[in-house]
Amino acid sequence: MVHMKVSKRAQAVPPSATIAVDSKAKQMKAQGIDVIGFGAGEPDFDTPDFIKESAIKALKAGKVRYTPAEGTLELRTAVAEKLKRDNHLTYTPEQVIVNIGAKHSIYAAMQAVIDPGDEVIMPCPYWVTYPETIKLAEGTMKVVETDPKNDFKMTAAQLKAALTKKTAMVVLNSPNNPGGFTYTPDELAALAKALEGTDVVVLSDEIYEKLIYGDTKFISFAALSADAYNRTLTVNGLSKTFAMTGWRLGYTAGPANVIKAMARLQSHMTQNPVTFTQDAAITALKDTSDTVEKMRLEFEKRSKIIAGLLNAIPGVVCPRPTGAFYAFPDVSKHFGRTIGGVKIAGSMEFAQALLEQANVAVVPGAPFGAPNNIRLSFACSIQNIEKGVNRIAEWLK
């Protein structure tokens, strides 16, 4: 029998922890088990009908051929208009590329910027895909440990201390996955100041920009100053805002030389984003109705409920999310216990035992660089939030 070789590169990359949890929960559900899933970062709303209709219309009109690798001029223009309107950022369509989801945007951006041995500064906790994307670009991740008391936000002093001659990029994600926290405009301005006089690229992942709660103010990093604008790659997409996760449409805006490099890579990687979905994306980006606001209000309501319920559990501490749709409680007070015959050594064992014994799927914090925490996505009904958190409380008793 032929033993097929697998590259060291592929062997070095683990599967996504969030997708693994979601798949296991779906498998259990398929077996008829009543699982409450807090795993996937996926809105439980359907894509709005007016967006679907736009794709159907494009399909029927025969929009099924190749487009430029970087996306149609119409869509890139719509992205530029959206960034001007919502984010006070002026980009030409040549400074915009449409990718196969924002996950692909991040991969392509790192491939276009990072050389072997380059350092990428990563505030912790971080989304599980960033370390693997850095690894695939042969860069080195330099983790900045943040303080939970400061809502896990990197300070300008910490950023300054992490900079070296080898620093090529800083990754910022606000509102944050997995933490559900958002940097204030002042906090971002201090980070921008710390980078002045360097050649460091900022990759600003703004996929959750519309999902902010309370009196939280969102600002795009590139909008802070001329210096910030010139060093920033702004990544965004339609998945979280318009409930279009499976459509796979993300985009990147930034200096034309990097965008061109990403387009060259994309022309060999994937070619263009799916042609008829690009029309739907234009429709979504031009939407001025209250579609997104309705979803945001629902998420805001859930954010209060889930944080309240989690904080009511003895030994669980959960800051109230200011953005995205994640609660990120610290459950480390329960580490060292034996529950249902299983020794809970850390977040991995916690999540596994919780799923097996109480049929509740959460994501362990360890793959996000936060071993004391677990992540719960509240992109599910209030009924399921209440039922699921009650199960966690009962299980911990």
WOGIJO-V88477 format. One record per run of one state. SS is the DSSP state (H for helix, E for strand, C for the rest). FROM is the first residue (numbers start at 1). TO is the last residue. If there is no record, write none. Layout:
BEGIN
SS_FROM_TO, SS_FROM_TO
END
This chain:
BEGIN
C_1_7, H_8_11, C_12_16, H_17_30, C_31_35, E_36_37, C_38_48, H_49_60, C_61_72, H_73_87, C_88_92, H_93_95, E_96_99, C_100_101, H_102_113, C_114_118, E_119_124, C_125_127, H_128_136, C_137_139, E_140_145, C_146_147, H_148_150, C_151_155, H_156_162, C_163_166, E_167_173, C_174_184, H_185_195, C_196_200, E_201_205, C_206_211, E_212_212, C_213_220, H_221_223, C_224_225, H_226_231, E_232_237, C_238_244, H_245_247, C_248_249, E_250_253, C_254_255, H_256_269, C_270_274, H_275_285, C_286_290, H_291_311, C_312_316, E_317_317, C_318_322, E_323_323, C_324_325, E_326_327, C_328_329, E_330_330, C_331_331, H_332_334, C_335_337, E_338_339, C_340_341, E_342_343, C_344_346, H_347_358, C_359_359, E_360_361, C_362_362, E_363_364, C_365_365, H_366_368, C_369_372, E_373_377, C_378_381, H_382_396, C_397_397
END
